Amino acid sequence: RRVPPRFSIPPTNHEVMPGGSVNLTCVAVGAPMPYVKWMKGEQELTKEEEMPIGRNVLELTNIRQSANYTCVAISSLGMIDTTAQITVK
């Protein structure tokens, strides 16, 4: 049975204090299991050869400015993405 990727645990939006840290968790499922990577805008945060399968946790430390982080799940059946907002208040 072949199932396109979907997010079982999408990353959530966070508000942080300047200099704060947060872990963004992204979990995707499917058959075959998708690779999961993080992006910030056009910038790849996960190295191609280090892309984990199914689950990817992005550790952000010393956050100084608000930004959007996009989790991308990729399998042979397709590619999906979802974005979490990190807001510095």
Salt bridges, closest charged atoms under 4 A:
GLU15 OE1 - LYS89 NZ 3.30
GLU44 OE2 - LYS37 NZ 3.13
